[in-house]
Amino acid sequence: PMRKPMPAPMPTSMSAPMPTAAAAAQRHIPLHGCSNFRDLGGYTGHQGQRLRWGQVYRSDHLADLSAGDLAQLDALGVARAVDFRGAQERAQHGYDWPQLQQHSLVIEPTLVHEAMQLLKAGGRLSVADTVALMQATYRGLVVESAPVFARWFALLLEDERPLVFHCTAGKDRTGWAAALLLHALGVPQQVIAQDYLLTNQLYRRPAALAAQAAQHIPPEVLHVLWTVQPAFLDSAYAAVAQHWGSIHAYLHEALGLGPSALAQLRGRYLQPLA
Protein backbone atom coordinates (compact mmCIF):
# COMPACT_ATOMS: atom_id res chain seq x y z
CA PRO A 1 0.00 0.00 0.00
CA MET A 2 1.16 3.49 -0.81
CA ARG A 3 1.66 5.90 2.05
CA LYS A 4 0.91 9.59 2.19
CA PRO A 5 3.98 11.68 1.39
CA MET A 6 6.02 12.87 4.33
CA PRO A 7 7.09 16.50 4.42
CA ALA A 8 10.84 15.83 4.57
CA PRO A 9 12.28 16.28 1.08
CA MET A 10 14.23 13.49 -0.53
CA PRO A 11 17.89 14.26 -1.16
CA THR A 12 18.65 15.01 -4.79
CA SER A 13 21.64 14.15 -6.88
CA MET A 14 21.93 17.61 -8.44
CA SER A 15 24.73 18.63 -6.07
CA ALA A 16 26.87 15.54 -6.65
CA PRO A 17 30.29 16.37 -8.12
CA MET A 18 31.16 14.67 -11.38
CA PRO A 19 33.01 11.37 -10.84
CA THR A 20 36.71 11.44 -11.63
CA ALA A 21 38.46 9.44 -14.34
CA ALA A 22 40.39 7.68 -11.57
CA ALA A 23 37.11 6.58 -9.98
CA ALA A 24 35.96 5.15 -13.30
CA ALA A 25 39.26 3.35 -13.88
CA GLN A 26 39.24 1.84 -10.39
CA ARG A 27 35.95 -0.02 -10.95
CA HIS A 28 35.85 -0.46 -14.72
CA ILE A 29 36.71 -3.92 -16.07
CA PRO A 30 37.70 -3.55 -19.75
CA LEU A 31 36.03 -6.14 -21.97
CA HIS A 32 35.93 -6.37 -25.77
CA GLY A 33 32.22 -7.09 -26.01
CA CYS A 34 30.80 -4.43 -23.67
CA SER A 35 31.94 -1.08 -22.34
CA ASN A 36 30.10 -0.36 -19.09
CA PHE A 37 31.11 -3.39 -16.98
CA ARG A 38 32.10 -2.31 -13.49
CA ASP A 39 32.43 -3.49 -9.90
CA LEU A 40 30.21 -1.97 -7.19
CA GLY A 41 32.73 -2.88 -4.48
CA GLY A 42 34.62 -0.52 -2.23
CA TYR A 43 31.92 2.01 -1.39
CA THR A 44 31.47 2.83 2.30
CA GLY A 45 28.06 1.75 3.57
CA HIS A 46 26.20 0.92 6.78
CA GLN A 47 28.20 1.63 9.97
CA GLY A 48 31.35 2.39 7.97
CA GLN A 49 31.58 -1.07 6.44
CA ARG A 50 32.78 -1.28 2.83
CA LEU A 51 31.07 -3.14 0.02
CA ARG A 52 32.92 -6.32 -0.87
CA TRP A 53 34.82 -6.22 -4.15
CA GLY A 54 34.17 -8.95 -6.69
CA GLN A 55 30.58 -9.75 -5.70
CA VAL A 56 28.23 -7.50 -7.70
CA TYR A 57 28.90 -6.03 -11.13
CA ARG A 58 26.78 -3.77 -13.34
CA SER A 59 27.03 -3.71 -17.12
CA ASP A 60 25.57 -3.07 -20.54
CA HIS A 61 24.28 -6.19 -22.34
CA LEU A 62 26.44 -9.30 -22.62
CA ALA A 63 25.49 -10.67 -26.05
CA ASP A 64 28.75 -9.60 -27.72
CA LEU A 65 31.24 -10.96 -25.21
CA SER A 66 34.34 -12.58 -26.72
CA ALA A 67 35.92 -15.85 -25.64
CA GLY A 68 38.52 -13.79 -23.80
CA ASP A 69 35.78 -11.79 -22.05
CA LEU A 70 34.10 -15.00 -20.91
CA ALA A 71 37.42 -16.32 -19.59
CA GLN A 72 37.81 -13.07 -17.65
CA LEU A 73 34.32 -13.40 -16.14
CA ASP A 74 35.16 -16.99 -15.25
CA ALA A 75 38.31 -15.82 -13.49
CA LEU A 76 36.23 -13.28 -11.56
CA GLY A 77 33.84 -16.05 -10.49
CA VAL A 78 30.79 -14.38 -12.05
CA ALA A 79 28.17 -17.12 -12.18
CA ARG A 80 24.83 -15.29 -12.56
CA ALA A 81 23.43 -12.66 -14.90
CA VAL A 82 20.32 -10.62 -14.09
CA ASP A 83 18.87 -9.20 -17.31
CA PHE A 84 16.38 -6.32 -17.06
CA ARG A 85 15.78 -6.06 -20.83
CA GLY A 86 12.46 -6.42 -22.59
CA ALA A 87 11.44 -9.23 -24.95
CA GLN A 88 12.43 -7.50 -28.19
CA GLU A 89 15.82 -6.46 -26.81
CA ARG A 90 16.56 -10.00 -25.73
CA ALA A 91 15.44 -11.38 -29.09
CA GLN A 92 17.73 -9.00 -30.96
CA HIS A 93 20.75 -9.43 -28.70
CA GLY A 94 20.28 -12.67 -26.83
CA TYR A 95 23.04 -14.72 -25.25
CA ASP A 96 23.45 -18.17 -23.76
CA TRP A 97 26.80 -18.44 -22.03
CA PRO A 98 27.01 -21.83 -20.27
CA GLN A 99 28.87 -20.41 -17.26
CA LEU A 100 26.21 -17.75 -16.53
CA GLN A 101 22.88 -18.70 -14.98
CA GLN A 102 20.46 -16.20 -16.50
CA HIS A 103 17.60 -14.52 -14.65
CA SER A 104 15.28 -12.48 -16.86
CA LEU A 105 13.57 -9.68 -14.92
CA VAL A 106 11.66 -7.98 -17.71
CA ILE A 107 11.20 -4.21 -17.78
CA GLU A 108 9.97 -3.16 -21.20
CA PRO A 109 11.41 0.18 -22.43
CA THR A 110 7.92 1.26 -23.51
CA LEU A 111 8.25 5.05 -23.44
CA VAL A 112 11.63 5.12 -25.14
CA HIS A 113 10.39 2.66 -27.78
CA GLU A 114 7.36 4.86 -28.48
CA ALA A 115 9.62 7.90 -28.82
CA MET A 116 11.85 6.07 -31.30
CA GLN A 117 8.83 5.05 -33.38
CA LEU A 118 7.61 8.65 -33.38
CA LEU A 119 11.00 9.91 -34.59
CA LYS A 120 11.29 7.23 -37.26
CA ALA A 121 7.84 8.22 -38.52
CA GLY A 122 9.03 11.80 -38.99
CA GLY A 123 7.80 13.20 -35.68
CA ARG A 124 9.90 15.60 -33.64
CA LEU A 125 11.15 15.68 -30.06
CA SER A 126 12.99 18.58 -28.47
CA VAL A 127 15.76 18.09 -25.92
CA ALA A 128 13.32 19.21 -23.21
CA ASP A 129 10.72 16.67 -24.46
CA THR A 130 13.36 13.94 -24.33
CA VAL A 131 14.47 14.82 -20.80
CA ALA A 132 10.82 14.76 -19.72
CA LEU A 133 10.42 11.36 -21.40
CA MET A 134 13.40 10.00 -19.48
CA GLN A 135 12.07 11.43 -16.22
CA ALA A 136 8.74 9.69 -16.86
CA THR A 137 10.65 6.47 -17.56
CA TYR A 138 12.32 6.68 -14.15
CA ARG A 139 9.02 7.36 -12.39
CA GLY A 140 7.75 4.18 -14.05
CA LEU A 141 10.75 2.25 -12.74
CA VAL A 142 9.86 3.34 -9.21
CA VAL A 143 6.13 2.66 -9.31
CA GLU A 144 5.20 0.15 -12.04
CA SER A 145 8.43 -1.87 -11.88
CA ALA A 146 8.60 -2.17 -8.09
CA PRO A 147 7.67 -5.90 -8.21
CA VAL A 148 10.60 -6.52 -10.59
CA PHE A 149 13.03 -4.84 -8.22
CA ALA A 150 11.58 -6.82 -5.32
CA ARG A 151 12.53 -9.95 -7.26
CA TRP A 152 16.00 -8.43 -7.87
CA PHE A 153 16.59 -8.25 -4.12
CA ALA A 154 15.27 -11.79 -3.68
CA LEU A 155 17.90 -12.98 -6.17
CA LEU A 156 20.63 -11.13 -4.28
CA LEU A 157 19.55 -12.87 -1.08
CA GLU A 158 18.97 -16.39 -2.33
CA ASP A 159 22.45 -17.14 -3.72
CA GLU A 160 25.95 -16.04 -2.70
CA ARG A 161 27.64 -16.50 -6.08
CA PRO A 162 28.93 -13.29 -7.72
CA LEU A 163 26.59 -11.79 -10.29
CA VAL A 164 26.34 -9.16 -13.00
CA PHE A 165 23.14 -7.23 -13.62
CA HIS A 166 22.45 -5.35 -16.83
CA CYS A 167 19.97 -3.95 -19.33
CA THR A 168 20.91 -2.82 -22.86
CA ALA A 169 23.22 0.13 -22.15
CA GLY A 170 23.51 -0.50 -18.41
CA LYS A 171 22.35 3.00 -17.54
CA ASP A 172 18.65 3.42 -16.64
CA ARG A 173 17.07 0.16 -15.45
CA THR A 174 20.52 -0.95 -14.31
CA GLY A 175 21.20 2.50 -12.84
CA TRP A 176 18.10 2.40 -10.68
CA ALA A 177 18.79 -1.20 -9.61
CA ALA A 178 22.31 -0.15 -8.57
CA ALA A 179 21.01 2.91 -6.70
CA LEU A 180 18.52 0.74 -4.78
CA LEU A 181 21.18 -1.79 -3.79
CA LEU A 182 23.58 0.93 -2.66
CA HIS A 183 20.81 2.62 -0.65
CA ALA A 184 19.94 -0.69 1.01
CA LEU A 185 23.60 -1.12 1.93
CA GLY A 186 23.77 2.36 3.47
CA VAL A 187 25.89 4.15 0.85
CA PRO A 188 25.41 7.97 0.94
CA GLN A 189 23.19 9.54 -1.68
CA GLN A 190 25.96 11.70 -3.14
CA VAL A 191 28.17 8.64 -3.69
CA ILE A 192 25.27 6.79 -5.33
CA ALA A 193 24.81 9.72 -7.72
CA GLN A 194 28.51 9.62 -8.63
CA ASP A 195 28.33 5.88 -9.37
CA TYR A 196 25.28 6.52 -11.53
CA LEU A 197 27.09 9.19 -13.56
CA LEU A 198 30.09 6.94 -14.32
CA THR A 199 28.08 5.61 -17.26
CA ASN A 200 28.76 8.86 -19.11
CA GLN A 201 32.49 8.16 -18.97
CA LEU A 202 32.34 4.45 -19.78
CA TYR A 203 29.45 3.56 -22.08
CA ARG A 204 30.31 3.38 -25.78
CA ARG A 205 27.42 3.22 -28.24
CA PRO A 206 27.80 0.33 -30.71
CA ALA A 207 28.86 1.83 -34.04
CA ALA A 208 26.16 0.13 -36.12
CA LEU A 209 23.40 1.16 -33.71
CA ALA A 210 24.71 4.72 -33.56
CA ALA A 211 24.81 4.99 -37.36
CA GLN A 212 21.29 3.59 -37.70
CA ALA A 213 19.86 5.87 -35.01
CA ALA A 214 21.52 8.94 -36.52
CA GLN A 215 19.44 8.49 -39.66
CA HIS A 216 16.24 9.32 -37.79
CA ILE A 217 17.17 11.10 -34.58
CA PRO A 218 18.85 14.50 -34.09
CA PRO A 219 22.22 14.26 -32.32
CA GLU A 220 21.12 16.42 -29.38
CA VAL A 221 18.16 14.08 -28.75
CA LEU A 222 20.37 11.01 -29.09
CA HIS A 223 22.71 12.51 -26.52
CA VAL A 224 19.88 12.65 -23.97
CA LEU A 225 18.75 9.09 -24.76
CA TRP A 226 22.26 7.61 -24.51
CA THR A 227 23.57 9.37 -21.41
CA VAL A 228 22.46 9.76 -17.81
CA GLN A 229 21.60 13.03 -16.08
CA PRO A 230 21.08 13.89 -12.41
CA ALA A 231 17.57 15.03 -13.38
CA PHE A 232 16.64 11.46 -14.34
CA LEU A 233 17.64 10.00 -10.98
CA ASP A 234 16.03 12.92 -9.15
CA SER A 235 12.70 12.18 -10.84
CA ALA A 236 12.89 8.65 -9.40
CA TYR A 237 13.52 10.04 -5.92
CA ALA A 238 10.62 12.45 -6.35
CA ALA A 239 8.33 9.51 -7.17
CA VAL A 240 9.58 7.65 -4.10
CA ALA A 241 8.89 10.70 -1.94
CA GLN A 242 5.45 11.25 -3.43
CA HIS A 243 4.21 7.69 -2.96
CA TRP A 244 6.20 6.27 -0.03
CA GLY A 245 7.71 9.25 1.75
CA SER A 246 11.27 7.92 2.09
CA ILE A 247 13.66 5.54 0.40
CA HIS A 248 13.67 3.42 3.57
CA ALA A 249 9.87 3.04 3.40
CA TYR A 250 10.09 2.21 -0.32
CA LEU A 251 12.68 -0.50 0.28
CA HIS A 252 10.56 -1.98 3.06
CA GLU A 253 7.01 -1.61 1.72
CA ALA A 254 7.45 -1.83 -2.06
CA LEU A 255 10.48 -4.12 -2.29
CA GLY A 256 10.00 -6.34 0.76
CA LEU A 257 13.26 -5.41 2.52
CA GLY A 258 12.27 -5.55 6.17
CA PRO A 259 14.82 -5.37 9.00
CA SER A 260 15.86 -9.04 8.78
CA ALA A 261 16.25 -8.98 4.98
CA LEU A 262 18.26 -5.76 5.19
CA ALA A 263 20.50 -7.28 7.85
CA GLN A 264 21.01 -10.38 5.71
CA LEU A 265 21.81 -8.27 2.63
CA ARG A 266 24.32 -6.17 4.57
CA GLY A 267 25.90 -9.24 6.09
CA ARG A 268 26.45 -10.72 2.65
CA TYR A 269 27.70 -7.68 0.72
CA LEU A 270 29.45 -5.55 3.36
CA GLN A 271 32.92 -6.34 4.74
CA PRO A 272 32.89 -6.48 8.56
CA LEU A 273 35.07 -3.87 10.22
CA ALA A 274 38.38 -5.29 11.41
Secondary structure, DSSP 8 states (H G I E B T S, - for coil): ------SS----STT-----HHHHHHHB---SS-S--EE-TT-B-GGG-EE-TTSEEEES--TT--HHHHHHHHHHT--EEEE---HHHHHHS----TTSEEEE-----HHHHHHHHHHHTT----HHHHHHHHHHHHHHHHHTTHHHHHHHHHHHHH--S-EEEE-SSSSSHHHHHHHHHHHHTT--HHHHHHHHHTHHHH----HHHHHHHHTTS-HHHHHHHTS--HHHHHHHHHHHHHHTSSHHHIIIIIT---HHHHHHHHHHHEE---
